[in-house]
Amino acid sequence: MSKMLSYILYIGAGISSILGLYTLYKTKKIYEKRRSFTIDISISWWLTDIAWITLVALSSLYNVWPLSIETAIASVIGILILALGIILTLAGVLEFRSLHKISGMYDSKLITTGVYSWSRNP
């Protein structure tokens, strides 16, 4: 079972990489034209993020690429990193207050408050 899951994860990582490269290429073209994201690029970013999150979760849950770290220590560190990520994500979402802004489809002004006051990617 673990070997089959490994193959699935490798294939998933390859497909996600191709999707990510396509998304980056299209995003670069949009930025060069100084336009907002289109719905297909926004969806492509969301799918790429979801695919990578799923791959990381599956590989960690099923020990596909095990590390020789004490389980308790790894769990505590993982939970702390997860909590920090959730807090930063929620802070960013609350700052934008809109799915269109979060997805890059709305560009009326630069967001420079909240977590974006110390981030280069508002």
C-alpha positions as CSV (number, residue, x, y, z in Angstrom):
1,M,0.0,0.0,0.0
2,S,2.8,2.4,0.9
3,K,4.6,1.9,-2.4
4,M,1.4,2.5,-4.4
5,L,0.7,5.7,-2.4
6,S,4.2,6.8,-3.1
7,Y,3.7,6.5,-6.8
8,I,0.4,8.4,-6.5
9,L,2.1,11.1,-4.6
10,Y,5.0,11.3,-7.2
11,I,2.5,11.6,-10.0
12,G,0.4,14.2,-8.1
13,A,3.6,16.2,-7.4
14,G,4.4,16.1,-11.1
15,I,1.0,17.2,-12.1
16,S,0.9,19.9,-9.4
17,S,4.3,21.2,-10.6
18,I,3.1,21.5,-14.2
19,L,-0.1,23.3,-13.0
20,G,2.1,25.6,-10.8
21,L,4.4,26.5,-13.7
22,Y,1.5,27.2,-16.0
23,T,-0.1,29.4,-13.3
24,L,3.2,31.3,-12.7
25,Y,3.6,31.8,-16.5
26,K,0.1,33.2,-16.9
27,T,0.4,35.3,-13.8
28,K,3.6,36.9,-15.1
29,K,1.8,37.7,-18.4
30,I,-1.0,39.4,-16.4
31,Y,1.4,41.4,-14.3
32,E,3.3,42.5,-17.3
33,K,0.1,44.0,-18.7
34,R,-0.7,45.5,-15.3
35,R,-4.1,43.8,-15.1
36,S,-6.1,42.0,-12.4
37,F,-6.3,38.2,-12.3
38,T,-8.9,36.6,-14.5
39,I,-11.2,34.0,-12.9
40,D,-9.2,31.1,-14.6
41,I,-5.9,32.2,-13.1
42,S,-7.5,32.8,-9.7
43,I,-9.0,29.3,-9.8
44,S,-5.7,27.9,-11.0
45,W,-3.9,29.4,-8.0
46,W,-6.5,27.9,-5.6
47,L,-6.2,24.5,-7.2
48,T,-2.4,24.6,-7.1
49,D,-2.4,25.5,-3.4
50,I,-5.0,22.8,-2.6
51,A,-3.0,20.2,-4.6
52,W,0.2,20.9,-2.7
53,I,-1.5,21.0,0.7
54,T,-3.1,17.7,-0.1
55,L,0.2,16.1,-1.2
56,V,2.0,17.3,2.0
57,A,-0.9,16.1,4.2
58,L,-1.0,12.7,2.6
59,S,2.8,12.2,2.7
60,S,2.9,13.2,6.3
61,L,-0.1,11.1,7.4
62,Y,1.1,7.9,5.6
63,N,4.8,8.3,6.3
64,V,5.7,8.1,2.7
65,W,9.0,10.0,3.3
66,P,9.6,9.3,7.0
67,L,12.2,11.3,8.9
68,S,14.0,10.0,12.0
69,I,12.5,12.5,14.4
70,E,10.7,11.7,17.7
71,T,7.0,11.5,17.0
72,A,6.0,13.8,19.9
73,I,8.5,16.5,18.9
74,A,7.5,16.4,15.3
75,S,3.8,16.6,16.2
76,V,4.4,19.6,18.5
77,I,6.5,21.4,15.9
78,G,3.9,20.6,13.2
79,I,1.0,21.8,15.2
80,L,2.9,25.1,16.0
81,I,3.6,25.7,12.4
82,L,0.0,24.8,11.4
83,A,-1.3,27.2,14.1
84,L,0.9,30.0,12.9
85,G,-0.1,29.5,9.3
86,I,-3.8,29.5,10.2
87,I,-3.4,32.7,12.2
88,L,-1.5,34.5,9.4
89,T,-4.0,33.2,6.8
90,L,-7.0,34.4,8.8
91,A,-5.3,37.8,9.4
92,G,-4.7,38.2,5.7
93,V,-8.3,37.2,4.8
94,L,-9.7,39.6,7.4
95,E,-7.5,42.4,6.0
96,F,-8.8,41.9,2.5
97,R,-12.4,41.3,3.5
98,S,-13.2,39.9,0.0
99,L,-12.7,36.7,-1.9
100,H,-12.0,38.8,-5.1
101,K,-9.2,40.7,-3.3
102,I,-7.7,37.5,-1.9
103,S,-7.8,35.9,-5.3
104,G,-6.0,38.9,-7.0
105,M,-9.1,39.7,-9.1
106,Y,-9.6,43.2,-7.6
107,D,-6.9,45.8,-7.7
108,S,-8.3,49.2,-6.7
109,K,-5.6,49.9,-4.2
110,L,-2.6,48.5,-2.5
111,I,-3.2,46.9,0.9
112,T,-0.5,48.1,3.3
113,T,-2.2,47.6,6.7
114,G,-2.4,44.6,9.1
115,V,-0.1,41.6,8.2
116,Y,0.5,43.3,4.9
117,S,2.4,46.2,6.6
118,W,5.4,43.8,6.9
119,S,4.8,41.7,3.9
120,R,5.8,42.4,0.3
121,N,2.8,40.7,-1.2
122,P,-0.3,42.7,-0.4
